[in-house]
Amino acid sequence: MLISKFDNTNIEEHIAAFEKENNITLPEEYKRFLLKYNGGRTPKTKFKINKVSSDVRGFYGLGNADEYFNFQKLIDNMNILEEFIEDDMLPIASTVSGDDVTIGIGKEENGYVFFRYHDKGKKYIKLTDSLCEFVDKCKSEEKGPIRTVEEKKRDMIAAGFGRRITEEKIKRWQAEIDEYANIHQEEFEL
């Protein structure tokens, strides 16, 4: 799997504070992941495990992690994090459709990786026995060159879809360009 890690400055202190504030102990393998990567973006990453087929948009991090993939977002958003912790789960990654990849933080399923569809309640589907096993089953493509807004316009017009170009679409294209322009992907290794 390819990952574009987040800034991990002072990550040890962030991990300790996160565990204390939430009264949890993170699985050791997951702590090593946070120490090295502090989460990260995973564009063009997919998996198929135990009849679950999905993408992985990015892994959550702490402190200086990207705003969208920061645990603080889950705390600030009506404390969604608290609901997961009550289930002895911790969301560790998100999909494009808003589903969650979680890791067990209780005694029974500590370190196991699960999947939860956002629209199916608290049903957790076991994927693997460890984070590394999960990541080994994820496949990524390199992001490749990023096309400009002008290139995208030209291609849509050439394909006969010029009337579908709207200001909103142009804004989305520019946001995508801005998001992926500075991503540096590296092979996940723990």
C-alpha positions in Angstrom: 0.0 0.0 0.0 1.2 3.5 -0.8 0.7 6.2 1.9 1.4 9.9 2.1 2.2 10.3 5.8 1.3 13.3 8.0 3.6 15.4 10.0 4.6 13.4 13.1 6.2 16.2 15.1 5.7 15.5 18.9 3.7 12.4 18.0 4.7 10.6 21.2 3.2 13.3 23.3 0.1 13.4 21.2 -0.4 9.6 21.5 0.0 9.8 25.3 -2.4 12.7 25.6 -5.0 10.9 23.3 -4.8 7.7 25.3 -5.2 9.6 28.6 -8.0 11.9 27.4 -10.0 8.9 26.0 -9.1 6.4 28.8 -7.8 3.9 26.3 -4.6 2.0 25.5 -3.8 1.7 21.8 -2.6 -1.6 20.3 1.2 -1.6 20.1 1.3 -2.2 16.4 -1.1 0.8 15.8 1.1 3.0 18.0 4.1 2.1 15.9 2.1 3.1 12.8 1.2 6.5 14.4 4.8 7.0 15.4 6.1 6.4 11.9 3.3 7.8 9.7 0.8 9.6 12.0 -1.9 8.5 9.6 -1.8 9.6 6.0 -3.6 10.0 2.7 -4.0 6.8 0.6 -5.3 7.9 -2.8 -6.3 5.2 -5.2 -6.1 2.5 -2.6 -8.6 -0.5 -2.5 -9.1 -3.8 -0.7 -11.3 -6.9 -0.9 -11.4 -8.9 2.3 -14.1 -11.3 3.6 -16.7 -10.1 1.1 -16.0 -6.4 1.9 -14.7 -4.5 -1.1 -13.9 -0.8 -0.6 -11.4 2.0 -0.9 -9.3 3.6 1.8 -9.1 7.3 1.4 -6.8 8.0 4.4 -5.8 7.0 7.9 -6.5 9.2 10.9 -3.7 10.9 12.8 -3.1 13.2 15.7 -1.7 16.7 16.3 -0.4 18.0 13.0 -2.3 15.5 10.9 -4.4 16.8 8.0 -7.6 18.5 9.2 -9.9 16.0 7.5 -8.1 13.0 8.8 -7.4 14.2 12.3 -9.0 12.5 15.3 -9.9 16.0 16.6 -12.5 16.2 13.8 -14.2 13.0 15.2 -14.2 14.5 18.7 -15.5 17.9 17.5 -18.2 16.3 15.3 -20.7 15.5 18.1 -18.0 13.4 19.7 -18.4 10.5 17.2 -15.2 9.1 18.6 -16.9 8.4 22.0 -19.5 6.1 20.3 -16.7 4.0 18.8 -14.8 3.8 22.0 -17.9 2.6 23.9 -17.9 -0.4 21.4 -14.1 -1.0 22.1 -13.3 0.2 18.6 -11.3 3.1 17.2 -11.8 4.4 13.7 -8.4 4.4 12.0 -9.3 5.1 8.3 -12.2 6.4 6.2 -13.6 5.6 2.8 -14.8 7.9 0.1 -18.4 7.0 1.0 -17.9 7.6 4.7 -17.5 4.0 5.9 -14.9 3.2 8.6 -12.0 0.9 9.0 -11.7 0.4 12.8 -9.3 -1.4 15.1 -10.2 -3.2 18.3 -9.1 -1.6 21.5 -10.7 -3.9 24.0 -9.3 -7.0 25.6 -11.2 -9.4 23.4 -10.3 -8.1 19.9 -7.3 -5.9 20.6 -5.5 -5.1 17.4 -8.0 -6.8 15.0 -9.2 -4.7 12.1 -12.9 -4.3 11.3 -15.1 -2.6 8.7 -18.3 -0.6 9.5 -20.7 0.6 6.9 -21.8 4.1 7.9 -25.5 3.3 7.2 -25.7 -0.1 8.9 -25.5 0.8 12.6 -23.0 -0.7 14.9 -22.3 -3.8 12.8 -18.5 -4.4 12.7 -17.2 -6.9 10.1 -13.9 -8.5 11.0 -11.3 -8.1 8.2 -7.9 -9.2 9.7 -6.1 -10.1 12.9 -3.7 -7.1 12.6 -3.1 -3.7 11.0 -0.1 -5.0 9.0 -2.2 -7.9 7.7 -4.9 -5.4 6.6 -2.4 -3.1 4.9 -0.8 -6.1 3.1 -4.2 -6.7 1.5 -4.6 -3.1 0.4 -3.5 -2.3 -3.2 -2.6 1.2 -4.3 -1.9 2.9 -7.6 0.6 5.7 -7.8 -1.3 9.0 -8.1 0.4 9.9 -11.5 0.4 13.3 -13.1 -2.3 15.7 -12.0 -4.2 17.2 -14.9 -4.9 20.9 -14.9 -8.4 22.5 -15.0 -7.7 23.5 -18.6 -6.8 19.9 -19.6 -10.0 18.6 -18.0 -12.1 21.2 -19.7 -10.5 20.4 -23.1 -11.1 16.6 -22.6 -14.8 17.1 -21.7 -15.4 19.4 -24.7 -13.6 16.9 -27.0 -15.8 14.1 -25.6 -19.0 16.1 -26.3 -19.7 17.0 -22.7 -18.7 20.7 -22.7 -22.2 21.7 -21.5 -21.6 19.7 -18.3 -18.7 22.0 -17.3 -20.0 24.2 -14.4 -18.4 26.6 -12.0 -19.1 24.0 -9.3 -17.3 21.3 -11.3 -14.3 23.6 -11.9 -14.1 24.4 -8.2 -14.1 20.6 -7.4 -11.4 20.1 -10.0 -9.3 22.8 -8.5 -9.8 21.5 -4.9 -8.6 18.0 -6.1 -5.6 19.5 -7.8 -4.7 21.5 -4.6 -5.2 18.4 -2.4 -3.0 16.1 -4.5 -0.4 18.4 -5.8 2.0 18.0 -2.8 1.4 14.4 -1.9 4.5 12.2 -1.7 3.5 8.6 -1.7 5.8 5.9 -0.1 5.4 2.2 0.3 3.9 1.3 3.8 6.4 -0.5 5.9 6.2 -1.1 9.6 
